[in-house]
Amino acid sequence: MTNALDQLKQYTTVVADTGDFQQFVQYKPRDATTNPSLILKAVQKDAYKPLLEKTVREHASKPATAIIDHLLIAFGCEILKIIPGRVSTEVDARLSFDAKRSVEKGLELIKLYETAGIGRERVLIKLASTWEGVRAAEVLQKEGVNCNMTLLFAPVQAAASAEAGAKLISPFVGRIYDWYKKQAGSDWDEAKMGGANDPGVQSVRKIYAYYKHFGYNTEVMGASFRTTSQITELAGCDLLTISPELLQKLHDSNEKVERKLSPEASAGEQLERIAIDESSFRFQLNDDAMATEKLAEGIRAFAADAIKLEKLIDGLR
């Protein structure tokens, strides 16, 4: 019998969500995603310390922030030797509220990739889905730089990203699930709130339907999964980025995977366009407690890991 991972690949493009590129070779993903936290985790493993040390040695005279950029590109280049598709590389989270500097950083990263012989068509620049991040994506897309909007939790973030012409969005399934489960406390009922009723799954389904209904070309890539059920309930989504641990579970499972999302099923839904001027964006995001909290929390966590990475680099010089 075909395993669950291979069944999923019939409906959805599978993406590996890790900086540990040696770990995902067997799963044959098309694309891969990274972030500062994943890179920090990877470079602390013996297998990747030589790559870190080499990067620091070659760019020792540069500021730690610049060395991180070179490290991200080093990981991206190694990943692209393994996969046939694209790698996502993240702009420093500390620039999440600075559109101008986010654009500059995105262009710097693309230039580093091109200097290394990697065409920009194989790279997605990740930006936080703040108002400023969306505006940066709009500029970068016009420059031929494809963007992946991350830390996305609310429909208004998705709508604004699509209107800006972003290539791809990454709505965070597991972090939405985490928030609602924590809020419910002892009243949480996994049997009722799991599977198709999972709030993270529901969020991605609504965004997917909105995009297909209004004919946006922006790709939807579910991210941040906690269980294989969250993944299989989104079979048919454009892409799903999955950790090696969950890829392995899908690989080892013979559970039947059926398509749950399709453009045809979404086309007939009665939906209204979301207002996405700046004031409407900020109000709608503020009005969504879950999205506001998880966006802020995510930016803080990525920024903190960038600082840890800087300190690790400084310790090697």
Secondary structure, DSSP 8 states (H G I E B T S, - for coil): ---HHHHHHTTSEEEEE-S-GGGSGGG--SEEE--HHHHHHHHTSTTTHHHHHHHHHHTTTS-HHHHHHHHHHHHHHHHHTT-SS-EEEE--GGGTT-HHHHHHHHHHHHHHHHHTT--GGGEEEEEESSHHHHHHHHHHHHTT--EEEEEE-SHHHHHHHHHTT-SEEEEBHHHHHHHHHHHHGGG--HHHHSGGG-HHHHHHHHHHHHHHHHT---EEEEB--SSHHHHHTTTTSSEEEE-HHHHHHHHH----------HHHHHT--------SHHHHHHHHHH-HHHHHHHHHHHHHHHHHHHHHHHHHHTT-
